Amino acid sequence: MPLLPKSEQFDLASQIKRAAYSIPLNIVEGCGRNTDKDFVHFLDIAFGSCQEVEYCSLLVFDLGYIDKENYDNLYEMINEVKAKLINLIKSIRK
């Protein structure tokens, strides 16, 4: 099983944190905007961050840093957030 050097492990963990933090921060920032169009723009950015977290979780699984059970739990949680964002975006765009 390949192992990354510690510096890359730190970089990957940092990237996951930044992407995960970005999700609620963009939702909150969008809430403060004056138009639905602006709000949806920030929700779209939050969705993109979800995609990034999803890929990073797959990467850490593929690299052997987490087991299948933890990956499956992460995948489920990420997809719940994505589904909620999609529904919110759709409801605002109507």
N, C-alpha and C positions, 0 to 999 in steps of 0.2 A: 504494500500500500504506500503510495507516495506521500511524503510529508514535506510541507513547506518550511522554509527557514522561519525562525521566530519573528523576524521583522515583517515577513509577508503575512504571517498569521495575525499580527497586530493590525496591519493595513486592512486585511479582509474584515476583521472584527469592527474596526473603525468605520469602514464603508457601510457595513450592515447597520450599525448604530445610526449613522447619518441618514441613511435612507429611511429607516424606521421612524426616526424623530421627525423627518420631513412630512410624513403622512398627516399626523394631527396638526402640525404647525401650518401646513398649507390649507387645511380645512378651516382652522381658526382665522387665518389671514383672509381667506375667501369670504368668511362670514362678515368680516368688517368692510367689505366692499359695498358699493351703492347699487350695483346692478346684478341681476341674475347672470348675465353674460360673464361678468368678472368673477362671480362666485364659481360658476361652472369651470372657468379657466383654471382656477386654483384646485378645484376638485379633480380636474384632468391631470394636473401636476401630481397631486396626491396619489392618483391611480398609477401614474408612471413610477412613483416611488414604491408602491406595492409590487409592481412588476419587478423592480430592482431587488427588493427583499426576497421575492420568490426565487429569482435566479440565484441570488447569493446563497439561499438555503439549499438549493439543489447543488451548488458548487461545493459547499462545505460537506454535504452528504457524499458527493462523488469523491471528494478528497479523503473521506474516511474520518472526518472530525465529529460527526454525529451518526448515530445508528438509525436504522429504518424507522423505528417507532417514534423517535424524536423528529425525524424528518416528516413523517406522516402527520404528526400533531401540528408542526409548523405550517405545513402545506394546507391543512384544514383551516387553521386560524387565518392565514393570509387570504385564502379564498373566501372566507366569510366577510372579511373587510372589503375585498374587491367587489363582492356581490352587493354589499350595502352601498358602496360608492356608486356602482353602476345604477342601482335603483334610485339613488338620490339625484344623480345626474339626469337620468331619464325623466324623473318627476319635475325637475326644474325646467328642462328643455321643452316640456309640453306646453 
